[in-house]
């Protein structure tokens, strides 16, 4: 299988080379249909181009491409490979990075008796000495030319990734001496050789250090062998862990005093904020808002959560009843309070909702339910917010000196993206967005069309089928499909799994891989391995006519998640329903309009429908910011979600370009890890220990 994977990687590289030369091919690939003459012509051109290019390319890699391989795989790959179907998106991302540092590419070999600890210790000794001496040249000499340094807050007070030794050198010239790094210590645990693929090997290690008189930080390094027998850094990750003078009040720093009969009254006074204002106001009481509030509480920062629903957890409880997490429990633990050991691997939404409600109570978080933030006005003179909160009974409360306003309102602020089609007013049935859908049993005896083919669409469609409802999925564009069984086996087996790394270590290891590194070969290899394991499922979906891709540039669901939080389905059973025809499929023509009794398509075909559910995602998160804070703030603040040129996510958990404005958007794992980063920044600002930021310079 390894040889097949290598051939596949080389094949995709050839196709990318062709697309760079022939942009006209790329322009029509997303809509390719083997039944169309133009598509067959493009496929024929690509086959000829691959044949012409393969000999030279393969020779340079000491590999062989046979004509039989090209003929048997070319047409299929043109139709299913993400390197083709989303090439334009990949080019727009423009993520910095290098090919994988494979043994062949480096001209290196691995001795069977290599002493990982000795090599790491020697390298780390040189590294720490050069860093403490602010010897930039000495530090960069320890790196490969094609290397990465990712920093979260420790040296930059920002989320930054520096790609290539020249960018690392510039970063260190600007920040090394003023950061005053010291007290480096190499950890013995988690140090060793790792070999994720037969031709890819590194020595991984963790370390601790201090940032001047301000912070305590951790790091992860990976060294790769060189042709001359030495080992150099391919990647360093540094992460701020604590503020020296202001540690979290946990463990030995917890409240040690007994409390006889006073606790309930004290909690009521704390929640009411009758004689004071919170320093931080969080909009939204989902897992993101709760975990940030818990982190801030550990730093003694008065915080209030405003949750518009009547109960904590309703953001999950009120979604469609079939909703269940597709991420495993080991990935989804909450900060300070992990799920109990008998918790199911995949959490039903209603069960998670109850846990969030318990979490708020157990962590003693200050939450006002049935309370909506309706307006927030920024005071430019003192960098505070005047915030108006409105309760369900119409009463209002106004705070005039909120220092930090955090939007923790979920995916894109939970503002539905509802496409508009002609004839909507003529349709005699019911039109819903997935956020409005609740029970499939509400529509028993009716014909339902679900518009969309990603996670919510699959969940909703499968729920309809299981409730005996006639359901059709309308797939507008291709989808990346990965079974959770095989996907998590490949991606999470050594990170987030039973008996794997502790969650806090796994979070740091995961964060230590820059997206630029993943996007230039590593993710493609993992995605291909998953596809091999899912081969029968994917082939059966193709036979059924379901349109597939391999994610952005063949990277699977990762870049789709980080760029637009959609475009994929992590299969937990609905794919087989589609294969079996239990969920009907329509994707051979574009939707044109509604009719009185259903949907009409551009090829003249129609589908009868009593209910149409748009599982079409959510809009720009800044729409909610605009609604609450006004046009001026919304126009000035940074985007929320998507990737910048360094591969860092826009907006979430960091500088929004408006002092005191924050956004928290991500899955449960990201909320757990990055809630600490928001809390550290706010605590540092409140204690006058913050900054300055070393942010990405955006050219105008």
N, C-alpha and C positions, 0 to 999 in steps of 0.2 A: 504493500500500500504506500510505503514511503516513496518508492520510485514513481508511482503514479502521481502522488502529490507534487513531487518536484517537476514532473513533466507538465502538470496542470499549471503550476505557478509560472513556468517559462512560457507556456502557451498564452496565458493572460497578459504577460508582459509584451509578447509579440502583438497582440490585439491592441494594447494601449499605444504601441509604437505606430501602428497603422492609423489609429484614430488621430494621433498628433499630425500625421501627414495628410489625412483625408477628413477634414472637419465635416464635409458634406455627409459622410457616413454617420458621424456622431449625431447630426441634426435629426436624423429620422429613426435612429435605433430605438428610442423609448416606445415607439408605436409599431415596431416590427411584427409582422404577421406572416407566417410561412405560406399562407394562402394567397398573399398579395404578390403580384409580379415584381414590384419594386423591391420588396423585401428579399425575394429570391435572388434578384440581381445583386443586391448588396452582399448577401451571403456568399454568392459565387465570387465576387470581387475579393472578399476577405479570405476565402479559401486559397485563391491564387496568391494573394499577398503573403499569407502564412507560409505557403510552400516556398515562395521566393526568398523569404526572410529567414526561414527556419534553419537552413544549413549553416549560415554564418553565425547566427545567434547560438545555436546548439554547440557549434564547435568552440565558441568562446567559453562555454560553460562545461565543456567535455561531456555533453549529453547528446542523445540521438532522438530526433523526431522522425518517425516513419510516416510515409504517405498514408498508410492504413490508419495510423493514429489520427492524423489530421483529418482524413475523410470521415472517420467515424465520430469524431468529437466536435468538429468545427461548427456544424449547423446547430447542434444542440446547445453548445456553449454560447453561440451568438444570441440565442433566444433567452438564455437563463442567467448568464453571467452579469453581475452588477457592474463589473468593469465596463460593460457596454451600456446597460440600461440606464445608469445614472452617471455616465461620464461627465456630463455638463455640470452636475452638482459637485462632483469631485474636483473639477477644475476650479470651481468657484470657491471651494474651501481653501485650496492652496496651502494645506498644512505643511509646515517645514518638517523635514526629516530625511533620513538616509536609508539605503538598503540595509537589511539585517547584517550584523557582524558575524557572518557564518565563518566556520573554520576555513572553508575553501576560499572565501573572499579575502580573508585576512592572510591566507597562506600559512596558517598556524596549525598546530596539532596539539593533542592533549595527552600528556604522559599518564599512564595508569597509576603511578605512585605520587601524583601531585599532592602537595601538602597545602590545602586550602587555607588553613589557619595561619601558617607561616607566611604565605604570599599576602594574604589580607593584612596581617599585622605589619609587615614591612611596608606595604603601600600606605597603610593608614598612618603609620609613624611619620612618613615623609609628608603626607597630606596635611596632617594636623600641625606639624612644625612650620610648613610653608604658610598655612592659613593664619596661624597665630602671629607669624612675622609679617603678615600682609604682603607676602612675596607672590605676586600675581603670576609672574613668569614661572616660578617654581610649581605653583598649583597646576597651571595649564599643561605643563610638561608631563604631568601624571595622567592626562586625558588623551584619548584618541582624538584625531582631528574631527571625526564624525561621532560626536557625543552630545549628551544632553545634561542640563542641570535644571531640575524643577524645584521651585521654592514656593512654599505657602507661608507667608507672613514672617518667617524667621529673619531673612535678610532684606526683604522688599516691602513688608507690610502690604503685600498684594499676592495675587496668584499669578506666577510667572513661569514660563518655560523658555530656557535659552538653548538654542539649537546650534551646534557647531562650535568648535573651539574659539573662533573669533568672537562670536556673540557672548560666550562664557567669559572670555577675557575682558571684554568691554564691561560686562556686568560686574565682574570682580574689581576692576579698576574703580568703578563708581561706588561700590558698596562694601568691599571687604574691610578696608581700614576703619571706616566709620561704624561698622557693625561690631567690631572688637570681639570676635569669636574666640572662645577659650575653653579650657577644661574638657578637652575631647577624651572620650572613653569608648573603646571598641567593646561591643557586647560579645560574649562567648556564645550565647544561645542564638539560634537562627543563622549561624555562619556555616557556609558550606558550598559545595559545587552543585549547581543546578543545570539540568540538561533538558530543556523543554522540547527540543527536537534533536535528532541525531547529529545534525551539523551545527547546532547552536548551543554554546556552553558558556557559563559565566560563574564566577564566585560571587555570591551574594552575602552581604553582611549588614548589620545595623549598628548604629553608634549614637551616643548622646553628647551634647555640648551645651555651652552657655552663650548667650548673646549679650555681651557687655554686662551691665548691671540691671538689665531689663528682663531678659527671658531665659527660659530653659527650653531646649529644642532637641529634636531627634533627627536622625538621618538614616538613609538606606543607600548603599552603594552596590554597583555591579561592575566587576572587573572582567575583561575578556582577554584571552591570550593573543599575543602578537607573534609575527613571523620570527622575530629575534629571540623568542623565549620569554620575554618580559610580559607583564600583565598591566593593562591600562584601563582607566575608567571609561565605560561606555555611558553610564548614567549615575548621577547623584541626585538624591531627593532630600530636601531639608524642610522641616516642618516645626513651627512654633507650637510648643506643648503647654507651657505655663508662663505666667508672669511671676518673677521671683518674689516680689513682696506681696503678691495677692493670689495665693493658691486657692483652688476650689475647696470649699468647706465640706470635704468628704472624708471618710475613714477616721483617722485620729483627730481630724479637725471638725468632726460633727458636733452637734450640741450634746454636751455630756451631762447637762443638768436635768433632774427629775421635774416633772410638771404635774402637779396635783390639782386637777379640776379647772385649770386656767386655759388649757389649750384651745377649746372650742371658741371661747370668747375672743381670744387673741387672733385666731384665724379669721373670724368674722370681721374684726377691725381691719386686719391686713387686707382682706379682699375688698372692703367697702371704699377704701381711699377717701374717707370723709374729710380728713384734715390735712391731706397732702396729695400731691400728684405723682403718678408713676414717672420714672425716668424714661422707661421704654413702653411703648404701646404696640402690641402685636395685633394685626388684623388677621384673624383666622385661627381657629383652634383645632386644626388637623395635626398630624404627627409633626410637621415642620414647626408650627407655632408652639406646640407643647414642648418640644425638645429644646428649642431656643430659650423658652421661658425657664425650663429646668436648669439649663446651663447658666443663665443669668442669675437665677436664685442662688446657685452655688457661689456666685461672686458678690452676693449681697446687693444686687442692683434691683430696685423696686420696679416690677414689671406687671403689666396687666394685659390679658388677652381678651379681645372683643370677638365673640363668636355669634354670628347671626342666627344660627340654628338654636333650637330649644335645648339640645343636649350635646355635650362633647361626644364626638364619634358620628354625629349625623351626616357629616360629609361623606362617610362610608355607608352608614346605615340607610341613608335615603337614596343611594344609587340603585341600579337594577339589582334585583334580589339574587340573581345568578352570579354576581360579581365575586371573584375569588382571586387572591394574589397569584401571580405566575412566578414570582420570585420565591425562593425557599426560605424557610424560617431562619436559617443560619445567617442569611444575608440581611434579614429585616429586623434584627433586635433593636430596641430603643435604647437611648443613652441612659446609663445608670441602672436600668431595670430590664434585663433580658427576658424573653419569653420563658416560661417554665419548661422543663425538659420533656414534658409529655405533649407540648404544643404540636399541632399537625404541621407537616412540612409546608403545606400551602394553606394560608389563612383565609377562611371565608370572610367576606367583608363585614358581616354582622358580628362575627366573633372579634375581629380586629377593632370594630367600633366600641365594643364593651371593654376591651383592654385599654383603649385610649382614655375612656372615661375613668377607669380605675387608675390609670397612670397619673391623670391630673389630680386625683384625690391623694394618691400615695405620695406624690412629689410636692404636695401642698402648693399647687399653682393657683394664681389669682386669675379667675376666669369669670367674665360676665357673659352669660348666655342670653339668647333672644335679644342681642345687642349688636347694632350695625353701625359702623363708622360711615357717616354720610358726607362729612366734609372735613378737609384739613387744609389750613392756610399756613403758609410758611412765613415766619418772621425773619427777614433777611438780616436784621441788625444783631440779633442774638442767637441766630441759628436754632430756633425752636419752632414747634408746630402748635397752632391752636386747633384742637380737634373736637368735633361735635359728634357725640354718640347718641343714637336714638334707640330706645327700647321698643319691644313689640307693642306695649301699651301706649306708645306715643310720647312718653316722657323722654327728656333729653338731659344729657350731662355734658358739660364743656370743660375741657382741660386746656389751659393756655400756655403751658410751658413743657410740652413733651419734647425731650431732646432727641429721641430716636423713634422713628416710625417704621415698623417692619411689616411689609406685606408678606404674609404666609398663607396665601389664598389658593395654593395648589397650581395645577397645570394651567398656565396662561391665565391665571386669575379666575378660572372657571367661567370664562366668557365664551359661550358656544360659538363655533364656526358653522353657520347655517347657509349653505349654498342656495342661490336663488335661481329657480327655473321658471320659464313661462308657464302659465296655466294653473299656477298654484291656487288661485281663487276659484277655478272651475272644479277642482278636485272635491269630490263629495265625501272622501274618507278623512282619516285623521293623519296629521303630520306631526312627528315628534323629533326632537333631538335626543341622542342617547342619554344625555343628562336628565331628560324628562321621563325616560322610560323606567318603569318599575317592575311590573309583573307580566310575564308572558301569558299567564292565565287570564289576564284581562282581555285578551284578544282571541280566545278559543272560538273556532268556527269561522275565523276571518282569514283572508289572504294578506300576508305581510311581506313587504320588501324592505330589506336592510341595505341602505346605501353606504358602502364602505367595505373594506376587506382587511382591516387591521384588528387589534385586540378586542376592542369593544364590539365591533361588528360580529366577530366570531363568537364571543361570549353570548351576545344577545340572540344571534341566529340559532346557536345550539340550544339555548334555553327555550326558544319557541318550538323547536323540533321535539324536545323532551316533553313539552306540554301539549303535543299533538296538533300544533298549529302549522299550516301550510306556509313555509317561509322560503324566500328567494334572496340570495345575496347578490347584489349588484357590485361588481368589482370594477372600479374606474381605472385603476392602474396596477402594475405588478406589485407584489408583496413579498417581503422576506419571511420565510417560514423556518422555524427551528423548533424541534421538539424539546420540551423542558427536560425530558429524560436524558437525552443525549447531549443537549446543549450545556446543561449545568454540569454534567459529567466531565466534559472537556474544559469548560471555563472555570468551574468552581471547586473541582475535586480536591485541590490542595489549599484552597482559601476558605471558602464558606461551605463547610460540610461537617458531618458528624466526625469528631475526632481530629479535625483539621486545626489550623492556627487559631489562637484566641482572637476574638472579633476585633479588638483594638489593633492587634498586629496585622491582621488581614486587611483592615482598612488602610493602613499605611503602606503595606506592600502593593495593594491595588492602586493607590494614588501615586506610587513611585514610578509607574510606567507612563511616560508622557504619551498623549494621544498621537503625536507625530511619530513616535517609535512604533506604536501599535498599527498605525495606518500605512506604514511602509513595509509590510510583510508579515508581521507577527499575527495581526488579527486575521489576515487572509488565510494563513496556515490553519489557524484554529477553526475558522469558518469552513474551510475545506474538509477538515477532519469531521466536523459535525455533519456536513452534507453527506460524507461517506457513510456515517452511521445512520443517517436519515434517508438513505438512498431509496429504499422501497417506498417510503411515504412521499418523497418528492416526485419520484417517477409516476406514482399513481395520481398525484395531483395534476401533473402535466397531462397525463392521459385524459383526465377529466376536463381539461381545458383551463385549469386555474393558472393564472399568469404569475410566474415566480421571478425573483431576482436574488442576488447574493449580497444585497446591501450596497452601500456606497463604496465603490471601488473594491468590491468583494470582501468587505470587512464585517459582514453580518449585521446584527442589529445595533451594535455599539454606536457607530457614527450616526445612524438614523435616530437613535435615542438622543444623542447629545446635540444634534443639529435641529431636529424638528419634533422630537418626542412622538414620532409616529412612523408608519411605513412598514410595520412588522407585526407578526403574530407569533408568540411563544406558545406552541401547540400543547394543549392539554386534552385534546380529544375532538375538537370541532373539525379538524382537517379530515379525519376519517369519515365524519358525517357528510362532508362535501364529496369525498371520493365515492361514497356509497350512494350518492344522490339523495340522501335524506335532507340535506340542505341544498336546494336548487341553486344553480349558478347562472348568472347572466354577465357577460363581459365582452361580447363580440361587437358592440356598437356603443357610441356615446349617447348618454341621456339627452334628449332634446327638450321634452316638456312633460308636464302633467296633462292628463285627460280627465274627464269626469270620473272615470272608473279605474284609473291606474297611471302607468307611465308609458310614454312613447319615446322611441329611440330613432337615431338618425337614419338607420337602415330601413325604417318603416315598421319595424316590429313593435309590439306592445306587450306589456305585462299587466294583468289585472291586479289591483291592490285595494284593500280596504284600509290598510295602515302602512305608512311609509316612515321608517325610522332612519334618520340621518346619523350614522356613526362616523361623523366627519371631523372630529377633533374640536379643538378650541382655538380662539383667536389670540392676538398679541396681548401679552400680560399688561402692557402699558395702557390698554383701554380702561382697566379698572383704576390704575393710577390717575389717568386723565379724569375719570368720573369723580374721584374723591379729591384729588389735589389740584385739578385744573390744568388747562392747556399749557401754561408756562412751564410748570414742573415737568409734565409729560414730554414736552418738546425738548427739554434739556437733559433729561435722564438717559442713561445708557440703555441699549436693548436688553431684554431679558431672555436668556437662553440662546442657543446657537453658539458657534465657536469663532473666536478671533483667530488671527493668523498664527498664533502660538499654540493653538489647540486648547485654550482655556475658555470656559463657559462665560458668556457675557452676563454681567449683572448680578447673578445669584451669589449671595454670601459675601459680597465685597462692595467696593466703591460703585455707587450708582451715578456719580458725577453731581449729585445733590447732597450736600452735607446733612447727615441725620436721616437720610432715606435709604432703606434697605429692602431687598427682596430675597425670599427663601423659596426656591423651587427645585424639586428633585424627588427621587424615590426615597424609600425608607432608609436605605443604606447611606445615601448622600446626606439626608437630613441628620442622621446620627453623627456622621463624621464632621460635616461642615457647620452644624449648629455650634460646635465648640469654637470654630473660627470666627463666626459672627460675635459670639460672646467675648472672645479674647480682644477683638478690635474695640468693641464698645467699652469694655472694662479699661483697656489701655487709654482710650480717649478720656474717660471719666477721671482717671487718675493722672492725667497729663504725662503718660508714658508712650504715647503713640507717635509713630512716623518719623520722618515724612515717608509717604509712599514712593515707591520706585515703579511707576506704572508704565505700561506699554505706550510708546509714543505713536499716536495715530496720525498718519499724514493726511493733510486736507485735500 
